[in-house]
Amino acid sequence: MDQNAIPQVIFLDAVGTIFGVKNNVGYIYTKLASKYGVIRDAQIINQYFYQTFKESSPLAFDKIEYETVKKLEYIWWQKIAYQTFAKANALREFTDFEAFFEELYEYFKTDQPWYIYDEVIPCLNQWQKQGIELSIISNFDTRIYAVLESLNLKSYFQTITISSLTGVAKPDRKIFSKALEKHDCSPEKAWYIGDSLKEDYWGAKSIGIKSFWLKRRN
């Protein structure tokens, strides 16, 4: 690679770019729900989950207090799970929905539901050797720190910028701007890689970052 073409920072999305969900979200939801009396088809629940997810407000809170944000994140995801199973007419079948959701929420903190895409580690290692700063910009919540730790990925990234703590979500220009500030980097000296055409490619491009759309087969 031409040394002049090397960026100062490469920003990456998290879910769908660095790591993905094993099987799918519906599979995990139904697997854990079965322990609490609910039996549903995983593919149907997966469809209801993504419908609910798309209908929801952004995972972003204009709060400074870290513990307050963590509580709001929990409530936000609880509503997602509640509406997902409401669409499936399954709420009355739960022996204890609160206990189910608490287990579900904690489960997504671990490495168990996630897998790293094959090309990610070689790419991260190559960019580190080239002296490129690495960072994450994600519409994720504070559990990302635990996930990255459990997947042995945390050491690769100098900064992590997430929507729940920033107060805005991609594709809003402000989240990209805040990430750039952490590196004292101009948009022209940064790259962004993500799997969402709207949130990642066009979001980063709107502020002047060279963006790449990672179009995965699934």
PAKE-425101 format. One line per field, with one value per residue (C-alpha): y, z negated, x. Coordinates in steps of 0.2 Angstrom, whole numbers, padded with zeros to 4 digits, always signed. Layout:
! residues N
north	c(Y, ...)
up	c(Z, ...)
east	c(X, ...)
//
This chain:
! residues 218
north	c(+0000, +0017, +0026, +0042, +0032, +0025, +0033, +0040, +0031, +0016, +0017, +0001, -0004, -0018, -0030, -0036, -0030, -0036, -0049, -0057, -0067, -0086, -0093, -0078, -0067, -0077, -0093, -0086, -0078, -0094, -0105, -0095, -0092, -0111, -0112, -0100, -0109, -0101, -0112, -0103, -0105, -0096, -0089, -0081, -0073, -0067, -0058, -0050, -0045, -0036, -0028, -0021, -0016, -0005, +0002, +0008, +0024, +0026, +0018, +0035, +0044, +0062, +0058, +0060, +0048, +0032, +0022, +0031, +0026, +0008, +0008, +0016, +0003, -0011, -0003, +0000, -0018, -0025, -0016, -0024, -0041, -0037, -0031, -0046, -0059, -0048, -0049, -0068, -0068, -0077, -0065, -0074, -0090, -0084, -0091, -0076, -0063, -0052, -0067, -0072, -0055, -0053, -0069, -0064, -0047, -0054, -0068, -0055, -0048, -0064, -0072, -0085, -0077, -0070, -0075, -0065, -0065, -0074, -0060, -0048, -0053, -0054, -0036, -0029, -0036, -0029, -0012, -0012, -0016, -0001, +0010, +0014, +0019, +0008, +0013, +0007, +0018, +0008, +0010, -0002, +0000, -0001, -0020, -0019, -0017, -0034, -0042, -0035, -0041, -0059, -0060, -0054, -0039, -0025, -0022, -0018, -0002, +0015, +0022, +0016, +0028, +0021, +0029, +0026, +0036, +0049, +0054, +0052, +0036, +0033, +0040, +0056, +0066, +0070, +0053, +0052, +0070, +0065, +0049, +0060, +0072, +0058, +0055, +0074, +0068, +0077, +0067, +0067, +0057, +0043, +0028, +0020, +0002, -0005, -0017, -0004, +0006, +0020, +0020, +0016, +0021, +0036, +0041, +0042, +0049, +0064, +0070, +0068, +0051, +0039, +0025, +0007, -0003, -0021, -0031, -0048, -0062, -0065)
up	c(+0000, +0004, -0012, -0007, -0005, -0023, -0034, -0051, -0059, -0053, -0061, -0061, -0065, -0077, -0074, -0056, -0053, -0066, -0074, -0071, -0080, -0080, -0071, -0073, -0086, -0085, -0089, -0105, -0110, -0108, -0116, -0132, -0131, -0131, -0149, -0154, -0146, -0128, -0113, -0096, -0079, -0079, -0062, -0066, -0082, -0072, -0060, -0074, -0082, -0067, -0064, -0082, -0081, -0065, -0073, -0089, -0093, -0092, -0105, -0111, -0127, -0131, -0148, -0156, -0171, -0166, -0178, -0172, -0154, -0158, -0166, -0150, -0139, -0149, -0148, -0129, -0125, -0137, -0127, -0111, -0119, -0125, -0109, -0099, -0110, -0110, -0091, -0093, -0106, -0118, -0133, -0144, -0142, -0151, -0168, -0172, -0159, -0170, -0174, -0156, -0150, -0164, -0158, -0140, -0143, -0153, -0140, -0126, -0137, -0135, -0120, -0118, -0106, -0095, -0082, -0074, -0055, -0048, -0040, -0054, -0065, -0050, -0045, -0062, -0064, -0047, -0051, -0068, -0059, -0048, -0063, -0059, -0074, -0076, -0083, -0084, -0080, -0084, -0088, -0103, -0122, -0136, -0135, -0120, -0132, -0140, -0123, -0116, -0131, -0130, -0112, -0115, -0103, -0116, -0114, -0096, -0098, -0105, -0106, -0106, -0102, -0105, -0102, -0120, -0128, -0114, -0113, -0094, -0083, -0066, -0053, -0062, -0058, -0076, -0081, -0068, -0073, -0091, -0086, -0075, -0090, -0101, -0088, -0084, -0066, -0051, -0041, -0026, -0035, -0041, -0034, -0039, -0036, -0040, -0034, -0033, -0018, -0026, -0044, -0040, -0022, -0019, -0037, -0037, -0019, -0024, -0035, -0023, -0029, -0015, -0018, -0013, -0012, -0018, -0010, -0018, -0009, -0024)
east	c(+0000, +0006, +0012, +0003, -0013, -0013, -0026, -0022, -0037, -0048, -0065, -0076, -0094, -0096, -0110, -0111, -0093, -0081, -0092, -0109, -0123, -0122, -0137, -0148, -0156, -0172, -0163, -0156, -0172, -0182, -0168, -0169, -0188, -0190, -0183, -0198, -0212, -0212, -0210, -0210, -0202, -0185, -0186, -0203, -0196, -0181, -0193, -0203, -0187, -0180, -0198, -0197, -0179, -0183, -0198, -0189, -0181, -0162, -0152, -0145, -0148, -0144, -0138, -0121, -0122, -0115, -0126, -0141, -0137, -0135, -0152, -0159, -0151, -0158, -0176, -0173, -0169, -0182, -0195, -0188, -0189, -0207, -0214, -0205, -0215, -0230, -0231, -0230, -0244, -0232, -0232, -0245, -0235, -0219, -0217, -0207, -0203, -0193, -0181, -0180, -0175, -0162, -0154, -0155, -0148, -0133, -0130, -0127, -0113, -0103, -0094, -0107, -0119, -0105, -0092, -0078, -0078, -0063, -0055, -0056, -0040, -0028, -0034, -0033, -0015, -0010, -0017, -0008, +0008, +0006, +0004, -0014, -0025, -0041, -0057, -0075, -0091, -0107, -0125, -0122, -0123, -0111, -0110, -0099, -0084, -0087, -0091, -0074, -0065, -0073, -0068, -0050, -0053, -0052, -0033, -0034, -0045, -0039, -0056, -0074, -0088, -0106, -0123, -0130, -0116, -0114, -0133, -0134, -0134, -0128, -0130, -0130, -0115, -0112, -0107, -0093, -0088, -0086, -0075, -0064, -0061, -0054, -0041, -0038, -0041, -0049, -0062, -0050, -0037, -0049, -0058, -0074, -0079, -0097, -0110, -0125, -0127, -0137, -0129, -0111, -0107, -0118, -0116, -0097, -0097, -0108, -0095, -0081, -0073, -0068, -0081, -0082, -0098, -0095, -0109, -0109, -0118, -0130)
//
